[in-house]
Amino acid sequence: MSSSKFVGIGIANTANGHKDLFRQALEQCPCLKALREAYPDLVIDDSDSEENGLKDWVDNQDVMLALHVSLRTLQTLRSNGTLPYTRINNKIYYRRRDIEQLLNDNYSKKGGKA
């Protein structure tokens, strides 16, 4: 009787969404190669946010890194109604499309002096 064990490695949402880079590192890791040989059913699961629709939402940290702004600036954008958000407990989330819209609304084609 053969006993099959499920072994999985979850790829969490890494900073700035570098899942492909993380996946490559996992695939090149000698320890993981040995694990794959020992456990042929090894699964790398990166479906945590992709399949459940949460990929459209980002938190404060993601927005601060993407826009190069401070937490206080984000608070101002929320307070004055410039950037819509949702709050669950004390965690704040933004829709990616709202951030893109903010950038598009403030886009200027005018050239300035350096």
Secondary structure, 3 states (H helix, E strand, C coil): CCCCCCCEEECCCCHHHCHHHHHHHHHHCHHHHHHHHHCCCCEEECCCCCCCCHHHEEEHHHHHHHHCCCHHHHHHHHHCCCCCCEEECCEEEEEHHHHHHHHHHCCCCCCCCC
